[in-house]
């Protein structure tokens, strides 16, 4: 377990790439369960309103992410890299999500006008950008893309997943009608 966490941490620090991740469908399934469990805990802890809708949105966004990456890798003739790519993405997501929990706690409990509130919001923004850059590195390594193309793909996927998960929040549904 320690070796796996170390690998994901090295991915987050741009020291390794998706080619260094083991091809293990059981590990992929375990990471999906771990990430969904963390999502459930975060939703219950920070925003218990509309739990089922938010979790449905998260599950659908995850499924869309899986499908999109699978199709992109297949299109490029690199379908055999799917498990490694998703393990790298989910593992780094797990690490960055765990780092973000204290900042999320500060955002929820501290007023935005305070120094701690501003710093925690800035920290979350920094983590979001870091996550996008890490995914860009993973995508560029997995699909033989340039770093700029990988980062652009990462931004596009991040926005798409955000829009998918946002569609399941009842306030968003009411405002769009």
Secondary structure, DSSP 8 states (H G I E B T S, - for coil): -HHHHHHHHHHHTTSS-GGGS---HHHHHHHHHHHHHHHHHHHHHH--TTHHHHHHHHHHHHHHHHHHHHHHHHHTT-GGGHHHHHHHHHHHHHHHHHHHHHHHHHHHHS-TTSHHHHHHHHHHHHHHHHHHHHHHHHHHHHHT--HHHHHHHHHHHHHHHHHHHHTTSHHHHHHH-
